[in-house]
Amino acid sequence: MDQHHPAEAPAVRAWDRPIIVMPTFALVAAVGGLFGSFTLEANLLVLAAGGTLFWLGLTGRVARRPAPSRLAPGFAWWFAPLALFAAVELFTFAMKDPVNWPTLSLLADPVLENYLARAACYFGWLTAFWGLVRR
Amino acid sequence: MTKVLVIALFVLAFAAFAVLGWLARSEDSKIPSFGDVAAIVMQYEVGRIPVGRIAVLGFWWWVGWHFFAR
C-alpha cells in the first residue's frame, strides 16, 4: 500500500510561502521587540508564536524538504562548535558566578534590552524555527 | 578577565558554526548542511512518536522563551 508520510506530502498551502511568512515574522518580531523579559506579554507572545510553529512542525501541515537518506561523512565536524558551546555554557552555569563567569543568556540580556537588537533576534529565532518546521 | 575569556569562547563557537555552514554550501563538500543534520535527527521516532521532532522543535521553543520571556 502506498502511504504518504507527512514529510513527503506535496501539498503547498497558499500561506506557506516566503512572501507571506517572512512579513508575518517581521511583524511578530517588531511587536515582540516591544516586550521586555518577565512580562506577561512576552510570555504570551512566545507561547503563541512558538506553540503555533511547534504545532505546524508536528502535524505536517507545512510542506517539508526531503531529508537526506544518509549524511556526508563530515557530519561529525558539527559536533565541534556544539561541544564547545555546550562546554562553555555548562561550565559557566556550574560556576554560579554571573559576574566573572556569565552564561550566554546573561551576556545577551543587555544586548536584548535594545529594541532593534531584540526585534532582530526575535526575527532570527522565528526564521530558524520555520527552517526546522520545514525539515 | 574571565568574562572576556567566556565571551571569546562563545564567539569562537559561533564563528566555527558559521564557517562550517559556509563550507557545507559548496556542491562537493564532505560536510552536510546543518539543516540536513537536523533533518536526520528529527526523523528519529520511537514507535509512532516523533521523538526527534518533539525534542528539536521543543528545544528551539524553549530557547525563544528563555531569551525573550524569562
N, CA and C atoms of all chains as a GROMACS GRO file, in nm:
protein
  615
    1MET      N    1   0.084  -0.120   0.000
    1MET     CA    2   0.000   0.000   0.000
    1MET      C    3   0.088   0.125   0.000
    2ASP      N    4   0.050   0.219  -0.080
    2ASP     CA    5   0.129   0.342  -0.091
    2ASP      C    6   0.080   0.446   0.010
    3GLN      N    7   0.153   0.460   0.120
    3GLN     CA    8   0.115   0.557   0.221
    3GLN      C    9   0.213   0.673   0.220
    4HIS      N   10   0.158   0.793   0.221
    4HIS     CA   11   0.244   0.912   0.222
    4HIS      C   12   0.274   0.952   0.365
    5HIS      N   13   0.402   0.965   0.395
    5HIS     CA   14   0.445   1.020   0.523
    5HIS      C   15   0.423   1.170   0.516
    6PRO      N   16   0.389   1.237   0.630
    6PRO     CA   17   0.370   1.383   0.625
    6PRO      C   18   0.490   1.455   0.565
    7ALA      N   19   0.611   1.401   0.584
    7ALA     CA   20   0.730   1.467   0.533
    7ALA      C   21   0.732   1.467   0.381
    8GLU      N   22   0.653   1.378   0.319
    8GLU     CA   23   0.655   1.371   0.174
    8GLU      C   24   0.530   1.433   0.112
    9ALA      N   25   0.445   1.492   0.195
    9ALA     CA   26   0.321   1.549   0.144
    9ALA      C   27   0.353   1.661   0.047
   10PRO      N   28   0.302   1.653  -0.077
   10PRO     CA   29   0.339   1.751  -0.178
   10PRO      C   30   0.256   1.879  -0.170
   11ALA      N   31   0.142   1.878  -0.100
   11ALA     CA   32   0.053   1.993  -0.100
   11ALA      C   33   0.121   2.114  -0.038
   12VAL      N   34   0.110   2.230  -0.108
   12VAL     CA   35   0.164   2.355  -0.056
   12VAL      C   36   0.048   2.450  -0.035
   13ARG      N   37   0.029   2.492   0.088
   13ARG     CA   38  -0.082   2.582   0.117
   13ARG      C   39  -0.048   2.725   0.071
   14ALA      N   40  -0.155   2.803   0.051
   14ALA     CA   41  -0.138   2.937  -0.004
   14ALA      C   42  -0.049   3.024   0.084
   15TRP      N   43  -0.057   3.005   0.215
   15TRP     CA   44   0.020   3.092   0.306
   15TRP      C   45   0.162   3.040   0.328
   16ASP      N   46   0.190   2.919   0.278
   16ASP     CA   47   0.319   2.856   0.302
   16ASP      C   48   0.421   2.902   0.199
   17ARG      N   49   0.444   3.034   0.195
   17ARG     CA   50   0.539   3.092   0.100
   17ARG      C   51   0.618   3.202   0.172
   18PRO      N   52   0.743   3.218   0.133
   18PRO     CA   53   0.826   3.321   0.198
   18PRO      C   54   0.763   3.460   0.192
   19ILE      N   55   0.693   3.490   0.083
   19ILE     CA   56   0.638   3.626   0.069
   19ILE      C   57   0.526   3.651   0.171
   20ILE      N   58   0.467   3.546   0.223
   20ILE     CA   59   0.365   3.558   0.327
   20ILE      C   60   0.428   3.542   0.465
   21VAL      N   61   0.513   3.441   0.478
   21VAL     CA   62   0.566   3.404   0.609
   21VAL      C   63   0.665   3.509   0.662
   22MET      N   64   0.756   3.556   0.576
   22MET     CA   65   0.860   3.648   0.624
   22MET      C   66   0.802   3.781   0.676
   23PRO      N   67   0.710   3.844   0.601
   23PRO     CA   68   0.650   3.967   0.657
   23PRO      C   69   0.574   3.940   0.788
   24THR      N   70   0.512   3.823   0.797
   24THR     CA   71   0.442   3.789   0.922
   24THR      C   72   0.541   3.780   1.037
   25PHE      N   73   0.654   3.714   1.012
   25PHE     CA   74   0.758   3.704   1.115
   25PHE      C   75   0.812   3.843   1.151
   26ALA      N   76   0.829   3.926   1.049
   26ALA     CA   77   0.880   4.062   1.075
   26ALA      C   78   0.783   4.138   1.165
   27LEU      N   79   0.654   4.120   1.140
   27LEU     CA   80   0.553   4.188   1.222
   27LEU      C   81   0.555   4.135   1.366
   28VAL      N   82   0.561   4.004   1.379
   28VAL     CA   83   0.566   3.943   1.513
   28VAL      C   84   0.693   3.988   1.586
   29ALA      N   85   0.805   3.992   1.514
   29ALA     CA   86   0.931   4.035   1.575
   29ALA      C   87   0.926   4.182   1.616
   30ALA      N   88   0.863   4.263   1.532
   30ALA     CA   89   0.852   4.406   1.564
   30ALA      C   90   0.770   4.426   1.691
   31VAL      N   91   0.666   4.345   1.708
   31VAL     CA   92   0.584   4.354   1.829
   31VAL      C   93   0.659   4.292   1.947
   32GLY      N   94   0.721   4.176   1.922
   32GLY     CA   95   0.794   4.106   2.029
   32GLY      C   96   0.907   4.190   2.085
   33GLY      N   97   0.968   4.272   2.000
   33GLY     CA   98   1.077   4.357   2.046
   33GLY      C   99   1.033   4.460   2.148
   34LEU      N  100   0.903   4.486   2.152
   34LEU     CA  101   0.850   4.587   2.246
   34LEU      C  102   0.838   4.533   2.388
   35PHE      N  103   0.829   4.399   2.400
   35PHE     CA  104   0.801   4.340   2.530
   35PHE      C  105   0.930   4.298   2.600
   36GLY      N  106   0.951   4.350   2.718
   36GLY     CA  107   1.068   4.313   2.795
   36GLY      C  108   1.052   4.176   2.859
   37SER      N  109   1.165   4.123   2.904
   37SER     CA  110   1.161   3.992   2.971
   37SER      C  111   1.078   4.000   3.099
   38PHE      N  112   1.027   3.889   3.139
   38PHE     CA  113   0.948   3.872   3.262
   38PHE      C  114   0.813   3.942   3.258
   39THR      N  115   0.770   3.983   3.138
   39THR     CA  116   0.637   4.044   3.128
   39THR      C  117   0.537   3.939   3.078
   40LEU      N  118   0.413   3.959   3.112
   40LEU     CA  119   0.308   3.867   3.066
   40LEU      C  120   0.299   3.867   2.914
   41GLU      N  121   0.312   3.987   2.854
   41GLU     CA  122   0.301   3.998   2.708
   41GLU      C  123   0.409   3.915   2.638
   42ALA      N  124   0.532   3.924   2.689
   42ALA     CA  125   0.644   3.849   2.628
   42ALA      C  126   0.618   3.699   2.638
   43ASN      N  127   0.570   3.655   2.755
   43ASN     CA  128   0.541   3.512   2.773
   43ASN      C  129   0.431   3.466   2.679
   44LEU      N  130   0.325   3.546   2.668
   44LEU     CA  131   0.212   3.507   2.582
   44LEU      C  132   0.252   3.502   2.436
   45LEU      N  133   0.335   3.600   2.392
   45LEU     CA  134   0.374   3.601   2.251
   45LEU      C  135   0.463   3.482   2.217
   46VAL      N  136   0.560   3.451   2.304
   46VAL     CA  137   0.646   3.335   2.279
   46VAL      C  138   0.564   3.207   2.283
   47LEU      N  139   0.468   3.203   2.376
   47LEU     CA  140   0.381   3.085   2.387
   47LEU      C  141   0.299   3.068   2.259
   48ALA      N  142   0.242   3.177   2.209
   48ALA     CA  143   0.157   3.171   2.090
   48ALA      C  144   0.238   3.143   1.963
   49ALA      N  145   0.344   3.221   1.943
   49ALA     CA  146   0.423   3.205   1.819
   49ALA      C  147   0.495   3.069   1.819
   50GLY      N  148   0.561   3.037   1.931
   50GLY     CA  149   0.632   2.910   1.939
   50GLY      C  150   0.536   2.792   1.934
   51GLY      N  151   0.423   2.806   2.003
   51GLY     CA  152   0.325   2.698   2.004
   51GLY      C  153   0.268   2.671   1.866
   52THR      N  154   0.243   2.780   1.791
   52THR     CA  155   0.191   2.763   1.654
   52THR      C  156   0.292   2.690   1.566
   53LEU      N  157   0.420   2.733   1.574
   53LEU     CA  158   0.522   2.670   1.491
   53LEU      C  159   0.547   2.526   1.534
   54PHE      N  160   0.544   2.502   1.665
   54PHE     CA  161   0.561   2.366   1.718
   54PHE      C  162   0.450   2.276   1.665
   55TRP      N  163   0.328   2.327   1.668
   55TRP     CA  164   0.213   2.251   1.620
   55TRP      C  165   0.224   2.224   1.469
   56LEU      N  166   0.263   2.328   1.393
   56LEU     CA  167   0.281   2.310   1.248
   56LEU      C  168   0.390   2.206   1.219
   57GLY      N  169   0.493   2.209   1.302
   57GLY     CA  170   0.604   2.116   1.280
   57GLY      C  171   0.569   1.972   1.310
   58LEU      N  172   0.475   1.952   1.402
   58LEU     CA  173   0.439   1.815   1.438
   58LEU      C  174   0.326   1.758   1.354
   59THR      N  175   0.240   1.846   1.302
   59THR     CA  176   0.123   1.796   1.230
   59THR      C  177   0.146   1.779   1.081
   60GLY      N  178   0.258   1.827   1.030
   60GLY     CA  179   0.286   1.809   0.887
   60GLY      C  180   0.197   1.893   0.798
   61ARG      N  181   0.149   2.007   0.848
   61ARG     CA  182   0.064   2.095   0.766
   61ARG      C  183   0.147   2.188   0.679
   62VAL      N  184   0.277   2.177   0.691
   62VAL     CA  185   0.367   2.260   0.611
   62VAL      C  186   0.450   2.168   0.522
   63ALA      N  187   0.468   2.210   0.396
   63ALA     CA  188   0.550   2.130   0.305
   63ALA      C  189   0.692   2.120   0.359
   64ARG      N  190   0.743   1.998   0.364
   64ARG     CA  191   0.879   1.978   0.417
   64ARG      C  192   0.976   1.943   0.305
   65ARG      N  193   1.099   1.986   0.326
   65ARG     CA  194   1.205   1.948   0.232
   65ARG      C  195   1.242   1.804   0.262
   66PRO      N  196   1.268   1.724   0.160
   66PRO     CA  197   1.302   1.584   0.186
   66PRO      C  198   1.434   1.572   0.262
   67ALA      N  199   1.434   1.482   0.359
   67ALA     CA  200   1.555   1.461   0.438
   67ALA      C  201   1.650   1.371   0.359
   68PRO      N  202   1.780   1.390   0.374
   68PRO     CA  203   1.875   1.302   0.304
   68PRO      C  204   1.867   1.160   0.360
   69SER      N  205   1.893   1.062   0.275
   69SER     CA  206   1.889   0.923   0.324
   69SER      C  207   2.009   0.894   0.413
   70ARG      N  208   2.120   0.958   0.387
   70ARG     CA  209   2.238   0.945   0.473
   70ARG      C  210   2.319   1.074   0.467
   71LEU      N  211   2.398   1.093   0.572
   71LEU     CA  212   2.476   1.216   0.581
   71LEU      C  213   2.614   1.199   0.520
   72ALA      N  214   2.668   1.309   0.469
   72ALA     CA  215   2.806   1.308   0.422
   72ALA      C  216   2.897   1.278   0.540
   73PRO      N  217   3.014   1.216   0.513
   73PRO     CA  218   3.100   1.170   0.623
   73PRO      C  219   3.150   1.282   0.716
   74GLY      N  220   3.148   1.404   0.668
   74GLY     CA  221   3.199   1.513   0.751
   74GLY      C  222   3.100   1.567   0.852
   75PHE      N  223   2.990   1.496   0.874
   75PHE     CA  224   2.886   1.549   0.964
   75PHE      C  225   2.938   1.569   1.106
   76ALA      N  226   3.040   1.489   1.144
   76ALA     CA  227   3.091   1.496   1.281
   76ALA      C  228   3.154   1.631   1.312
   77TRP      N  229   3.193   1.706   1.207
   77TRP     CA  230   3.251   1.839   1.231
   77TRP      C  231   3.154   1.930   1.305
   78TRP      N  232   3.024   1.906   1.286
   78TRP     CA  233   2.925   1.990   1.352
   78TRP      C  234   2.929   1.975   1.504
   79PHE      N  235   2.984   1.863   1.550
   79PHE     CA  236   2.991   1.843   1.695
   79PHE      C  237   3.093   1.936   1.761
   80ALA      N  238   3.191   1.984   1.682
   80ALA     CA  239   3.296   2.069   1.741
   80ALA      C  240   3.238   2.199   1.798
   81PRO      N  241   3.169   2.281   1.717
   81PRO     CA  242   3.114   2.404   1.776
   81PRO      C  243   3.005   2.377   1.879
   82LEU      N  244   2.926   2.271   1.856
   82LEU     CA  245   2.821   2.238   1.952
   82LEU      C  246   2.881   2.197   2.086
   83ALA      N  247   2.986   2.117   2.080
   83ALA     CA  248   3.051   2.071   2.204
   83ALA      C  249   3.118   2.187   2.276
   84LEU      N  250   3.183   2.277   2.199
   84LEU     CA  251   3.247   2.393   2.261
   84LEU      C  252   3.142   2.481   2.328
   85PHE      N  253   3.034   2.508   2.256
   85PHE     CA  254   2.928   2.591   2.312
   85PHE      C  255   2.870   2.527   2.439
   86ALA      N  256   2.840   2.397   2.432
   86ALA     CA  257   2.780   2.328   2.546
   86ALA      C  258   2.875   2.328   2.665
   87ALA      N  259   3.004   2.306   2.638
   87ALA     CA  260   3.101   2.302   2.746
   87ALA      C  261   3.111   2.437   2.817
   88VAL      N  262   3.120   2.544   2.739
   88VAL     CA  263   3.130   2.679   2.799
   88VAL      C  264   3.004   2.713   2.876
   89GLU      N  265   2.888   2.683   2.816
   89GLU     CA  266   2.761   2.715   2.880
   89GLU      C  267   2.745   2.637   3.012
   90LEU      N  268   2.775   2.508   3.008
   90LEU     CA  269   2.760   2.426   3.129
   90LEU      C  270   2.860   2.467   3.236
   91PHE      N  271   2.982   2.498   3.194
   91PHE     CA  272   3.085   2.538   3.291
   91PHE      C  273   3.046   2.670   3.359
   92THR      N  274   3.005   2.768   3.279
   92THR     CA  275   2.970   2.898   3.338
   92THR      C  276   2.846   2.885   3.426
   93PHE      N  277   2.753   2.799   3.385
   93PHE     CA  278   2.633   2.778   3.467
   93PHE      C  279   2.671   2.713   3.600
   94ALA      N  280   2.764   2.619   3.596
   94ALA     CA  281   2.805   2.547   3.717
   94ALA      C  282   2.885   2.637   3.811
   95MET      N  283   2.953   2.738   3.757
   95MET     CA  284   3.036   2.825   3.840
   95MET      C  285   2.951   2.914   3.932
   96LYS      N  286   2.826   2.940   3.897
   96LYS     CA  287   2.735   3.021   3.979
   96LYS      C  288   2.796   3.157   4.014
   97ASP      N  289   2.869   3.214   3.919
   97ASP     CA  290   2.932   3.345   3.940
   97ASP      C  291   2.902   3.431   3.818
   98PRO      N  292   2.784   3.494   3.814
   98PRO     CA  293   2.742   3.565   3.692
   98PRO      C  294   2.829   3.684   3.655
   99VAL      N  295   2.907   3.735   3.748
   99VAL     CA  296   2.991   3.850   3.717
   99VAL      C  297   3.117   3.805   3.642
  100ASN      N  298   3.183   3.705   3.694
  100ASN     CA  299   3.308   3.660   3.633
  100ASN      C  300   3.289   3.549   3.530
  101TRP      N  301   3.185   3.469   3.549
  101TRP     CA  302   3.159   3.357   3.457
  101TRP      C  303   3.014   3.364   3.409
  102PRO      N  304   2.983   3.462   3.325
  102PRO     CA  305   2.843   3.478   3.279
  102PRO      C  306   2.804   3.372   3.174
  103THR      N  307   2.680   3.327   3.182
  103THR     CA  308   2.628   3.239   3.077
  103THR      C  309   2.590   3.324   2.956
  104LEU      N  310   2.557   3.256   2.847
  104LEU     CA  311   2.522   3.331   2.725
  104LEU      C  312   2.400   3.418   2.746
  105SER      N  313   2.302   3.366   2.819
  105SER     CA  314   2.180   3.446   2.838
  105SER      C  315   2.208   3.571   2.920
  106LEU      N  316   2.298   3.561   3.016
  106LEU     CA  317   2.335   3.680   3.095
  106LEU      C  318   2.410   3.782   3.008
  107LEU      N  319   2.494   3.731   2.920
  107LEU     CA  320   2.565   3.821   2.827
  107LEU      C  321   2.468   3.885   2.728
  108ALA      N  322   2.364   3.809   2.692
  108ALA     CA  323   2.270   3.859   2.592
  108ALA      C  324   2.172   3.961   2.650
  109ASP      N  325   2.145   3.953   2.779
  109ASP     CA  326   2.042   4.040   2.839
  109ASP      C  327   2.060   4.189   2.808
  110PRO      N  328   2.181   4.246   2.830
  110PRO     CA  329   2.194   4.390   2.799
  110PRO      C  330   2.178   4.421   2.651
  111VAL      N  331   2.218   4.327   2.565
  111VAL     CA  332   2.201   4.347   2.420
  111VAL      C  333   2.052   4.347   2.386
  112LEU      N  334   1.978   4.254   2.446
  112LEU     CA  335   1.836   4.239   2.413
  112LEU      C  336   1.749   4.349   2.475
  113GLU      N  337   1.810   4.434   2.557
  113GLU     CA  338   1.734   4.549   2.609
  113GLU      C  339   1.713   4.655   2.502
  114ASN      N  340   1.797   4.649   2.398
  114ASN     CA  341   1.782   4.740   2.284
  114ASN      C  342   1.672   4.688   2.191
  115TYR      N  343   1.579   4.776   2.155
  115TYR     CA  344   1.464   4.732   2.075
  115TYR      C  345   1.503   4.667   1.943
  116LEU      N  346   1.592   4.732   1.867
  116LEU     CA  347   1.628   4.679   1.736
  116LEU      C  348   1.696   4.544   1.746
  117ALA      N  349   1.787   4.531   1.844
  117ALA     CA  350   1.856   4.402   1.862
  117ALA      C  351   1.758   4.294   1.902
  118ARG      N  352   1.665   4.330   1.991
  118ARG     CA  353   1.567   4.232   2.038
  118ARG      C  354   1.475   4.188   1.924
  119ALA      N  355   1.429   4.285   1.845
  119ALA     CA  356   1.341   4.252   1.732
  119ALA      C  357   1.417   4.169   1.628
  120ALA      N  358   1.544   4.203   1.602
  120ALA     CA  359   1.623   4.127   1.505
  120ALA      C  360   1.645   3.984   1.553
  121CYS      N  361   1.675   3.968   1.680
  121CYS     CA  362   1.695   3.833   1.735
  121CYS      C  363   1.564   3.754   1.734
  122TYR      N  364   1.455   3.825   1.761
  122TYR     CA  365   1.323   3.761   1.756
  122TYR      C  366   1.295   3.709   1.615
  123PHE      N  367   1.327   3.792   1.516
  123PHE     CA  368   1.308   3.752   1.376
  123PHE      C  369   1.396   3.632   1.342
  124GLY      N  370   1.521   3.634   1.390
  124GLY     CA  371   1.611   3.521   1.366
  124GLY      C  372   1.560   3.393   1.429
  125TRP      N  373   1.506   3.406   1.550
  125TRP     CA  374   1.451   3.288   1.619
  125TRP      C  375   1.333   3.230   1.541
  126LEU      N  376   1.243   3.316   1.495
  126LEU     CA  377   1.126   3.270   1.420
  126LEU      C  378   1.168   3.208   1.286
  127THR      N  379   1.263   3.270   1.218
  127THR     CA  380   1.307   3.219   1.088
  127THR      C  381   1.374   3.082   1.102
  128ALA      N  382   1.458   3.069   1.204
  128ALA     CA  383   1.522   2.940   1.229
  128ALA      C  384   1.418   2.835   1.267
  129PHE      N  385   1.320   2.875   1.345
  129PHE     CA  386   1.210   2.785   1.384
  129PHE      C  387   1.138   2.736   1.259
  130TRP      N  388   1.113   2.829   1.167
  130TRP     CA  389   1.046   2.795   1.042
  130TRP      C  390   1.130   2.696   0.960
  131GLY      N  391   1.261   2.722   0.959
  131GLY     CA  392   1.351   2.629   0.888
  131GLY      C  393   1.344   2.488   0.946
  132LEU      N  394   1.335   2.478   1.078
  132LEU     CA  395   1.324   2.346   1.142
  132LEU      C  396   1.189   2.281   1.113
  133VAL      N  397   1.084   2.361   1.115
  133VAL     CA  398   0.949   2.308   1.088
  133VAL      C  399   0.943   2.246   0.949
  134ARG      N  400   1.015   2.305   0.855
  134ARG     CA  401   1.011   2.257   0.717
  134ARG      C  402   1.104   2.140   0.690
  135ARG      N  403   1.178   2.093   0.790
  135ARG     CA  404   1.267   1.979   0.770
  135ARG      C  405   1.200   1.850   0.810
  136MET      N  406   3.855   3.953   3.354
  136MET     CA  407   3.939   3.876   3.262
  136MET      C  408   3.871   3.746   3.220
  137THR      N  409   3.814   3.677   3.320
  137THR     CA  410   3.745   3.552   3.287
  137THR      C  411   3.624   3.579   3.199
  138LYS      N  412   3.561   3.694   3.220
  138LYS     CA  413   3.444   3.730   3.138
  138LYS      C  414   3.485   3.744   2.990
  139VAL      N  415   3.600   3.804   2.967
  139VAL     CA  416   3.650   3.820   2.830
  139VAL      C  417   3.677   3.683   2.769
  140LEU      N  418   3.731   3.593   2.850
  140LEU     CA  419   3.759   3.457   2.802
  140LEU      C  420   3.629   3.386   2.762
  141VAL      N  421   3.528   3.401   2.847
  141VAL     CA  422   3.398   3.338   2.818
  141VAL      C  423   3.340   3.394   2.688
  142ILE      N  424   3.344   3.526   2.673
  142ILE     CA  425   3.292   3.588   2.550
  142ILE      C  426   3.370   3.538   2.429
  143ALA      N  427   3.502   3.529   2.442
  143ALA     CA  428   3.586   3.483   2.330
  143ALA      C  429   3.550   3.339   2.292
  144LEU      N  430   3.525   3.255   2.391
  144LEU     CA  431   3.490   3.115   2.361
  144LEU      C  432   3.353   3.104   2.294
  145PHE      N  433   3.258   3.188   2.340
  145PHE     CA  434   3.126   3.187   2.273
  145PHE      C  435   3.140   3.236   2.129
  146VAL      N  436   3.219   3.341   2.110
  146VAL     CA  437   3.240   3.394   1.974
  146VAL      C  438   3.306   3.287   1.886
  147LEU      N  439   3.403   3.216   1.944
  147LEU     CA  440   3.472   3.109   1.869
  147LEU      C  441   3.373   3.000   1.827
  148ALA      N  442   3.284   2.963   1.918
  148ALA     CA  443   3.184   2.859   1.888
  148ALA      C  444   3.092   2.906   1.775
  149PHE      N  445   3.044   3.030   1.783
  149PHE     CA  446   2.955   3.080   1.679
  149PHE      C  447   3.029   3.098   1.546
  150ALA      N  448   3.156   3.141   1.553
  150ALA     CA  449   3.235   3.157   1.430
  150ALA      C  450   3.259   3.022   1.364
  151ALA      N  451   3.288   2.920   1.445
  151ALA     CA  452   3.309   2.785   1.389
  151ALA      C  453   3.180   2.734   1.325
  152PHE      N  454   3.069   2.765   1.388
  152PHE     CA  455   2.938   2.726   1.334
  152PHE      C  456   2.916   2.792   1.198
  153ALA      N  457   2.949   2.921   1.189
  153ALA     CA  458   2.931   2.995   1.064
  153ALA      C  459   3.025   2.943   0.955
  154VAL      N  460   3.149   2.914   0.992
  154VAL     CA  461   3.246   2.864   0.894
  154VAL      C  462   3.202   2.728   0.839
  155LEU      N  463   3.154   2.640   0.929
  155LEU     CA  464   3.107   2.509   0.884
  155LEU      C  465   2.987   2.525   0.790
  156GLY      N  466   2.898   2.618   0.823
  156GLY     CA  467   2.783   2.643   0.738
  156GLY      C  468   2.826   2.690   0.600
  157TRP      N  469   2.931   2.773   0.597
  157TRP     CA  470   2.983   2.823   0.470
  157TRP      C  471   3.049   2.710   0.391
  158LEU      N  472   3.130   2.627   0.459
  158LEU     CA  473   3.197   2.516   0.393
  158LEU      C  474   3.097   2.414   0.338
  159ALA      N  475   2.984   2.398   0.407
  159ALA     CA  476   2.885   2.299   0.366
  159ALA      C  477   2.810   2.342   0.240
  160ARG      N  478   2.824   2.467   0.202
  160ARG     CA  479   2.746   2.518   0.088
  160ARG      C  480   2.799   2.472  -0.048
  161SER      N  481   2.929   2.441  -0.055
  161SER     CA  482   2.982   2.401  -0.185
  161SER      C  483   2.929   2.263  -0.224
  162GLU      N  484   2.911   2.241  -0.354
  162GLU     CA  485   2.844   2.119  -0.402
  162GLU      C  486   2.919   1.991  -0.368
  163ASP      N  487   3.052   1.994  -0.375
  163ASP     CA  488   3.129   1.873  -0.349
  163ASP      C  489   3.178   1.865  -0.204
  164SER      N  490   3.110   1.938  -0.114
  164SER     CA  491   3.153   1.940   0.026
  164SER      C  492   3.127   1.805   0.093
  165LYS      N  493   3.221   1.766   0.178
  165LYS     CA  494   3.203   1.643   0.256
  165LYS      C  495   3.129   1.673   0.387
  166ILE      N  496   3.100   1.801   0.406
  166ILE     CA  497   3.027   1.841   0.527
  166ILE      C  498   2.882   1.869   0.489
  167PRO      N  499   2.788   1.798   0.549
  167PRO     CA  500   2.646   1.824   0.518
  167PRO      C  501   2.602   1.957   0.580
  168SER      N  502   2.494   2.013   0.530
  168SER     CA  503   2.442   2.136   0.590
  168SER      C  504   2.386   2.104   0.728
  169PHE      N  505   2.379   2.207   0.812
  169PHE     CA  506   2.322   2.185   0.946
  169PHE      C  507   2.176   2.144   0.936
  170GLY      N  508   2.108   2.195   0.832
  170GLY     CA  509   1.968   2.157   0.811
  170GLY      C  510   1.953   2.008   0.784
  171ASP      N  511   2.048   1.953   0.706
  171ASP     CA  512   2.044   1.808   0.679
  171ASP      C  513   2.069   1.728   0.806
  172VAL      N  514   2.163   1.775   0.888
  172VAL     CA  515   2.190   1.706   1.015
  172VAL      C  516   2.066   1.711   1.104
  173ALA      N  517   2.004   1.830   1.110
  173ALA     CA  518   1.882   1.844   1.192
  173ALA      C  519   1.771   1.755   1.138
  174ALA      N  520   1.761   1.745   1.004
  174ALA     CA  521   1.656   1.662   0.944
  174ALA      C  522   1.673   1.515   0.982
  175ILE      N  523   1.797   1.469   0.984
  175ILE     CA  524   1.822   1.329   1.023
  175ILE      C  525   1.782   1.307   1.169
  176VAL      N  526   1.821   1.401   1.255
  176VAL     CA  527   1.788   1.389   1.398
  176VAL      C  528   1.636   1.390   1.416
  177MET      N  529   1.568   1.478   1.338
  177MET     CA  530   1.423   1.492   1.353
  177MET      C  531   1.346   1.373   1.298
  178GLN      N  532   1.412   1.287   1.224
  178GLN     CA  533   1.344   1.167   1.171
  178GLN      C  534   1.333   1.058   1.276
  179TYR      N  535   1.405   1.072   1.385
  179TYR     CA  536   1.408   0.965   1.486
  179TYR      C  537   1.271   0.949   1.552
  180GLU      N  538   1.222   0.829   1.549
  180GLU     CA  539   1.091   0.800   1.609
  180GLU      C  540   1.102   0.679   1.701
  181VAL      N  541   1.022   0.680   1.805
  181VAL     CA  542   1.009   0.564   1.892
  181VAL      C  543   0.866   0.516   1.876
  182GLY      N  544   0.851   0.402   1.809
  182GLY     CA  545   0.717   0.360   1.773
  182GLY      C  546   0.662   0.458   1.671
  183ARG      N  547   0.549   0.520   1.702
  183ARG     CA  548   0.493   0.623   1.612
  183ARG      C  549   0.512   0.763   1.668
  184ILE      N  550   0.587   0.771   1.777
  184ILE     CA  551   0.609   0.903   1.839
  184ILE      C  552   0.732   0.968   1.779
  185PRO      N  553   0.717   1.087   1.718
  185PRO     CA  554   0.832   1.155   1.656
  185PRO      C  555   0.920   1.223   1.760
  186VAL      N  556   0.994   1.141   1.831
  186VAL     CA  557   1.075   1.191   1.943
  186VAL      C  558   1.175   1.297   1.897
  187GLY      N  559   1.237   1.273   1.781
  187GLY     CA  560   1.336   1.367   1.730
  187GLY      C  561   1.275   1.504   1.701
  188ARG      N  562   1.158   1.504   1.637
  188ARG     CA  563   1.093   1.633   1.605
  188ARG      C  564   1.051   1.705   1.733
  189ILE      N  565   0.993   1.629   1.826
  189ILE     CA  566   0.948   1.690   1.952
  189ILE      C  567   1.068   1.751   2.025
  190ALA      N  568   1.179   1.677   2.027
  190ALA     CA  569   1.297   1.725   2.100
  190ALA      C  570   1.356   1.851   2.036
  191VAL      N  571   1.374   1.848   1.905
  191VAL     CA  572   1.439   1.962   1.837
  191VAL      C  573   1.349   2.086   1.840
  192LEU      N  574   1.221   2.067   1.802
  192LEU     CA  575   1.128   2.181   1.800
  192LEU      C  576   1.102   2.232   1.942
  193GLY      N  577   1.090   2.140   2.035
  193GLY     CA  578   1.069   2.180   2.175
  193GLY      C  579   1.188   2.256   2.231
  194PHE      N  580   1.308   2.211   2.196
  194PHE     CA  581   1.429   2.281   2.243
  194PHE      C  582   1.432   2.424   2.188
  195TRP      N  583   1.398   2.438   2.058
  195TRP     CA  584   1.405   2.572   1.998
  195TRP      C  585   1.296   2.664   2.055
  196TRP      N  586   1.182   2.607   2.087
  196TRP     CA  587   1.075   2.684   2.152
  196TRP      C  588   1.126   2.733   2.288
  197TRP      N  589   1.189   2.642   2.362
  197TRP     CA  590   1.242   2.679   2.493
  197TRP      C  591   1.348   2.790   2.480
  198VAL      N  592   1.433   2.783   2.378
  198VAL     CA  593   1.536   2.886   2.357
  198VAL      C  594   1.470   3.023   2.344
  199GLY      N  595   1.364   3.029   2.266
  199GLY     CA  596   1.292   3.157   2.250
  199GLY      C  597   1.235   3.206   2.381
  200TRP      N  598   1.174   3.114   2.455
  200TRP     CA  599   1.117   3.154   2.585
  200TRP      C  600   1.228   3.202   2.678
  201HIS      N  601   1.340   3.131   2.679
  201HIS     CA  602   1.449   3.163   2.771
  201HIS      C  603   1.508   3.302   2.745
  202PHE      N  604   1.522   3.336   2.617
  202PHE     CA  605   1.586   3.464   2.584
  202PHE      C  606   1.488   3.582   2.579
  203PHE      N  607   1.363   3.555   2.540
  203PHE     CA  608   1.270   3.667   2.519
  203PHE      C  609   1.165   3.684   2.628
  204ALA      N  610   1.146   3.582   2.709
  204ALA     CA  611   1.035   3.592   2.806
  204ALA      C  612   1.077   3.569   2.950
  205ARG      N  613   1.175   3.486   2.973
  205ARG     CA  614   1.205   3.453   3.113
  205ARG      C  615   1.279   3.570   3.181
   0.00000   0.00000   0.00000
